[in-house]
Amino acid sequence: MQNQDVEAITGHSGMGTVLPATSLQTPKDRNSIEISVRGRWVRSPALEINSQIFVITGTWIKSATVHDEEWLEAEVINPEDCVNQLREQGSGLRPDLFSFTQKVSATVPRHPFPMEWDSLAAARITTWQKWWEQLPRETRKNVRRSEKRGVKIVREDFSDQLVGEILEIQNECLVRQGRRYQHYGKSFDQVKRDHSGFAERSDFICARFNNELIGFLKLVHRGDVASIMQLNSKVAHYDKRPANALLAKAVEICEAKGVSYLTYGRFNYGNKDDSGLRDFKIRNGFENVLVPRYYVPLTPWGNICVKAKLYRGLHQILPSSVIKVAVSIRAKWYTFRTIKRNTLGKSTQDAKRSSSGLP
């Protein structure tokens, strides 16, 4: 299996799957909200400022962010006022720092706060033809191959039937991209909840072969930007290259709706310099676009964290050689567990057949 499509079937948006939250809860729970972290719903402290919901995450560094920021149509409203209101919160809801970013269509810093550059994978959309002509020959060949092998790409309404078919795709493989797939084993209700967010301004692009759903792409529209929330396809139909065909359809939709940028998560993942997912994005017309991300200290501890950049994750701290070894070990471990699981499952089935007298 070639690298360019290995990562396209992982079901990741490129930033890790970040799913929309529910709204603020009943008066009893008005200071919390349910958010999805690594595919699981958890409750997090939250508050509302200027009609936007802020969530507070972290243990030793409490960070406030606008919830669903990467899927919203507007940027944070009046950041200076938000900083003041966050600093005035009581000890239970006061974060150490406030982090926010600008949209991919606004790359020039506009605010006088400490910042770093966020690396986003984005394709500038003018016309579908211009996007198509700058693609590598192999990518264009894969899109044509998908059509020649009978794959139909269509937009569909969000429905219970579609949820059931998405569930089937997500439960096809326990391990994707060298690690346990975070959406594997979910129930129908969980999958429906995950994908119902922003449905009113989303396109569900489906790849079908003989009426079977073999891949899908959820595209969330955000004004002049459209963002891929999830791209997933069946490993069993890899040879039909549904991922490439789905992306081509997404670009076509963006052109028709006057969208300027199509984003697909991150481009660079910290110091991880060997990424099949990044290679796949490059081969499908995505480039590295740097946008400002601000880190505003709100407490004395937050001031120390911002100056020392303690908010960075391990992938931004560890050298690339260490990350490469760790990723390799993780992939081998999950491969071993999958083989062991399959072997045990087959042994159990053989034992049941033997005891029942079945062939």
TILOMAR-40107 format. One record per residue (C-alpha): y, z, x. Coordinates in steps of 0.1 Angstrom, whole numbers, plus 5000, padded with zeros to 4 digits. Layout:
BEGIN
SITE  north    up  east
SITE      Y     Z     X
...
***
This chain:
BEGIN
SITE  north    up  east
SITE   5000  5000  5000
SITE   5033  4990  5015
SITE   5061  5015  5019
SITE   5086  4997  4998
SITE   5068  5006  4966
SITE   5050  5038  4976
SITE   5081  5059  4969
SITE   5092  5039  4939
SITE   5062  5053  4919
SITE   5069  5089  4928
SITE   5089  5096  4897
SITE   5118  5110  4916
SITE   5154  5100  4911
SITE   5161  5102  4948
SITE   5177  5136  4946
SITE   5148  5154  4933
SITE   5143  5154  4896
SITE   5173  5171  4880
SITE   5170  5173  4843
SITE   5197  5181  4817
SITE   5201  5216  4805
SITE   5202  5230  4770
SITE   5236  5241  4757
SITE   5248  5277  4761
SITE   5226  5299  4741
SITE   5231  5323  4712
SITE   5257  5350  4714
SITE   5230  5374  4726
SITE   5224  5350  4756
SITE   5259  5336  4759
SITE   5261  5342  4797
SITE   5230  5322  4805
SITE   5215  5287  4802
SITE   5182  5271  4807
SITE   5181  5246  4836
SITE   5153  5225  4851
SITE   5145  5234  4887
SITE   5117  5214  4904
SITE   5105  5202  4870
SITE   5103  5237  4855
SITE   5128  5253  4830
SITE   5143  5286  4841
SITE   5172  5307  4829
SITE   5204  5309  4850
SITE   5237  5327  4847
SITE   5264  5304  4832
SITE   5299  5304  4819
SITE   5323  5279  4803
SITE   5356  5268  4818
SITE   5378  5240  4805
SITE   5350  5229  4781
SITE   5326  5224  4810
SITE   5295  5246  4817
SITE   5292  5261  4851
SITE   5258  5275  4864
SITE   5254  5301  4891
SITE   5224  5297  4913
SITE   5211  5313  4945
SITE   5202  5347  4957
SITE   5219  5356  4990
SITE   5245  5329  4985
SITE   5256  5326  4948
SITE   5269  5291  4942
SITE   5287  5278  4911
SITE   5285  5241  4901
SITE   5293  5221  4871
SITE   5260  5217  4853
SITE   5245  5182  4851
SITE   5274  5171  4874
SITE   5255  5140  4886
SITE   5249  5128  4850
SITE   5284  5135  4835
SITE   5310  5108  4826
SITE   5339  5129  4840
SITE   5345  5148  4872
SITE   5353  5185  4872
SITE   5384  5192  4851
SITE   5413  5208  4871
SITE   5394  5222  4901
SITE   5423  5245  4911
SITE   5422  5263  4877
SITE   5384  5265  4879
SITE   5387  5282  4913
SITE   5411  5308  4899
SITE   5390  5315  4869
SITE   5358  5318  4889
SITE   5375  5343  4912
SITE   5385  5364  4882
SITE   5349  5368  4869
SITE   5332  5402  4869
SITE   5308  5411  4896
SITE   5278  5399  4875
SITE   5291  5364  4872
SITE   5314  5360  4903
SITE   5298  5334  4927
SITE   5304  5334  4964
SITE   5314  5297  4965
SITE   5322  5268  4942
SITE   5308  5234  4950
SITE   5318  5201  4933
SITE   5320  5164  4941
SITE   5338  5132  4932
SITE   5322  5102  4915
SITE   5309  5074  4937
SITE   5338  5052  4925
SITE   5363  5077  4940
SITE   5355  5080  4977
SITE   5389  5091  4990
SITE   5393  5130  4991
SITE   5418  5142  4965
SITE   5416  5180  4968
SITE   5428  5204  4996
SITE   5395  5223  4999
SITE   5368  5224  5027
SITE   5345  5195  5023
SITE   5316  5175  5037
SITE   5304  5140  5030
SITE   5276  5135  5004
SITE   5254  5105  5011
SITE   5246  5086  4979
SITE   5225  5055  4974
SITE   5246  5031  4954
SITE   5247  4994  4946
SITE   5281  4978  4939
SITE   5277  4957  4908
SITE   5298  4926  4903
SITE   5273  4901  4890
SITE   5235  4901  4888
SITE   5234  4869  4908
SITE   5254  4883  4937
SITE   5231  4914  4938
SITE   5201  4891  4937
SITE   5212  4868  4965
SITE   5217  4896  4990
SITE   5182  4910  4985
SITE   5155  4904  5012
SITE   5132  4875  5004
SITE   5102  4899  5000
SITE   5120  4919  4973
SITE   5128  4888  4953
SITE   5092  4877  4957
SITE   5080  4910  4943
SITE   5103  4906  4912
SITE   5089  4872  4906
SITE   5053  4884  4912
SITE   5057  4910  4885
SITE   5067  4883  4860
SITE   5039  4859  4871
SITE   5013  4886  4867
SITE   5023  4892  4831
SITE   5046  4922  4832
SITE   5072  4923  4804
SITE   5104  4943  4810
SITE   5121  4955  4778
SITE   5145  4981  4766
SITE   5130  5006  4741
SITE   5143  5034  4719
SITE   5134  5070  4728
SITE   5105  5079  4705
SITE   5074  5101  4703
SITE   5053  5071  4711
SITE   5072  5064  4743
SITE   5070  5101  4753
SITE   5032  5100  4749
SITE   5031  5069  4772
SITE   5054  5086  4798
SITE   5031  5116  4797
SITE   5002  5094  4806
SITE   5020  5079  4836
SITE   5031  5114  4848
SITE   4996  5127  4846
SITE   4980  5098  4864
SITE   4983  5114  4899
SITE   4984  5150  4910
SITE   4999  5141  4944
SITE   5027  5116  4949
SITE   5048  5111  4980
SITE   5026  5134  5000
SITE   5031  5165  4978
SITE   5022  5179  4944
SITE   5039  5159  4917
SITE   5062  5183  4899
SITE   5057  5167  4865
SITE   5019  5165  4866
SITE   5001  5185  4839
SITE   5030  5189  4815
SITE   5025  5190  4778
SITE   5039  5165  4753
SITE   5067  5189  4742
SITE   5077  5195  4778
SITE   5079  5158  4786
SITE   5099  5152  4754
SITE   5123  5179  4763
SITE   5127  5166  4799
SITE   5137  5131  4787
SITE   5157  5138  4756
SITE   5188  5148  4776
SITE   5216  5122  4774
SITE   5194  5099  4753
SITE   5225  5088  4733
SITE   5239  5071  4764
SITE   5207  5062  4782
SITE   5187  5030  4785
SITE   5149  5034  4786
SITE   5137  5003  4805
SITE   5100  4998  4801
SITE   5075  4977  4820
SITE   5045  4966  4799
SITE   5013  4948  4808
SITE   4992  4937  4778
SITE   5013  4962  4758
SITE   5004  4991  4781
SITE   5033  5010  4796
SITE   5028  5007  4833
SITE   5063  5018  4844
SITE   5097  5030  4831
SITE   5132  5036  4843
SITE   5157  5060  4826
SITE   5193  5048  4832
SITE   5221  5072  4823
SITE   5255  5056  4817
SITE   5286  5075  4830
SITE   5316  5053  4823
SITE   5320  5029  4853
SITE   5289  5043  4869
SITE   5252  5042  4858
SITE   5227  5065  4875
SITE   5189  5063  4876
SITE   5174  5096  4864
SITE   5138  5086  4868
SITE   5118  5056  4880
SITE   5081  5059  4877
SITE   5051  5035  4875
SITE   5013  5036  4874
SITE   4996  5035  4908
SITE   4967  5016  4892
SITE   4992  4987  4885
SITE   5010  4988  4919
SITE   4999  4952  4926
SITE   5022  4940  4897
SITE   5053  4955  4914
SITE   5068  4970  4882
SITE   5093  4991  4901
SITE   5111  4961  4915
SITE   5112  4944  4882
SITE   5126  4975  4865
SITE   5154  4977  4890
SITE   5163  4941  4885
SITE   5166  4947  4847
SITE   5188  4978  4854
SITE   5212  4957  4874
SITE   5213  4931  4846
SITE   5221  4958  4821
SITE   5249  4972  4844
SITE   5265  4938  4846
SITE   5264  4933  4808
SITE   5280  4967  4802
SITE   5307  4963  4829
SITE   5293  4990  4852
SITE   5308  4990  4887
SITE   5282  5011  4905
SITE   5245  5018  4901
SITE   5233  5050  4918
SITE   5198  5060  4928
SITE   5200  5096  4941
SITE   5206  5103  4978
SITE   5206  5077  5006
SITE   5201  5101  5036
SITE   5182  5133  5032
SITE   5198  5156  5058
SITE   5182  5151  5092
SITE   5151  5133  5078
SITE   5154  5099  5094
SITE   5120  5085  5083
SITE   5120  5079  5046
SITE   5100  5053  5027
SITE   5122  5060  4997
SITE   5153  5051  5016
SITE   5137  5019  5029
SITE   5128  5010  4993
SITE   5164  5015  4982
SITE   5177  4994  5010
SITE   5153  4966  5001
SITE   5166  4967  4965
SITE   5203  4964  4974
SITE   5214  5001  4977
SITE   5237  5012  5004
SITE   5250  5044  5019
SITE   5282  5055  5001
SITE   5299  5087  5013
SITE   5317  5108  4987
SITE   5335  5141  4992
SITE   5317  5173  4983
SITE   5339  5204  4983
SITE   5328  5240  4991
SITE   5354  5265  4980
SITE   5349  5301  4991
SITE   5355  5327  4963
SITE   5345  5360  4980
SITE   5347  5373  5016
SITE   5310  5366  5020
SITE   5316  5331  5006
SITE   5343  5326  5032
SITE   5318  5334  5060
SITE   5292  5311  5044
SITE   5316  5282  5042
SITE   5329  5286  5077
SITE   5294  5288  5091
SITE   5281  5262  5067
SITE   5253  5285  5056
SITE   5250  5266  5023
SITE   5231  5238  5041
SITE   5194  5234  5034
SITE   5167  5233  5060
SITE   5166  5195  5059
SITE   5202  5196  5072
SITE   5195  5223  5098
SITE   5161  5215  5114
SITE   5159  5186  5139
SITE   5143  5154  5126
SITE   5112  5158  5148
SITE   5104  5191  5132
SITE   5109  5177  5097
SITE   5086  5148  5105
SITE   5058  5171  5116
SITE   5063  5194  5086
SITE   5062  5164  5062
SITE   5031  5151  5079
SITE   5013  5184  5077
SITE   5022  5188  5040
SITE   5009  5153  5032
SITE   4976  5160  5049
SITE   4972  5193  5032
SITE   4978  5179  4997
SITE   4954  5149  5005
SITE   4927  5174  5015
SITE   4933  5195  4983
SITE   4931  5163  4962
SITE   4898  5152  4978
SITE   4884  5186  4974
SITE   4895  5188  4938
SITE   4880  5154  4930
SITE   4847  5163  4948
SITE   4844  5196  4929
SITE   4851  5178  4896
SITE   4825  5152  4902
SITE   4799  5178  4912
SITE   4806  5197  4879
SITE   4802  5166  4859
SITE   4769  5157  4876
SITE   4756  5192  4870
SITE   4765  5189  4833
SITE   4748  5155  4830
SITE   4717  5169  4847
SITE   4714  5199  4825
SITE   4719  5178  4793
SITE   4695  5151  4804
SITE   4722  5124  4804
SITE   4719  5095  4829
***
